[in-house]
Amino acid sequence: MKLDAKKFGLAAGCAFAILWVICSLMVLIMPMGMMSLTGNMVHGDLSNLGWHMGFSGIIAGLFAWSLGAGITGWLLAVLYNKQI
């Protein structure tokens, strides 16, 4: 079975866009809880740091992560198809 690399890349980009929006909303709703979670994820103490998140940053991150995920998804599908 071959994967359609363009569709797979688009699906990966869309999935990351959804996750980015959810994550951004969670940071806005409960910033300290998300800072603690982030610290736990990177094995660090981030309690002295704060979030600096504006609308333009949310949009820039949404674009960058979606594009990166789309390209990565496309590349994964291409490499997968070459091995079959």
Secondary structure as GFF3:
##gff-version 3
##sequence-region A 1 84
A	DSSP	alpha_helix	5	29	.	.	.	ID=ss1
A	DSSP	alpha_helix	31	41	.	.	.	ID=ss2
A	DSSP	alpha_helix	55	83	.	.	.	ID=ss3
###
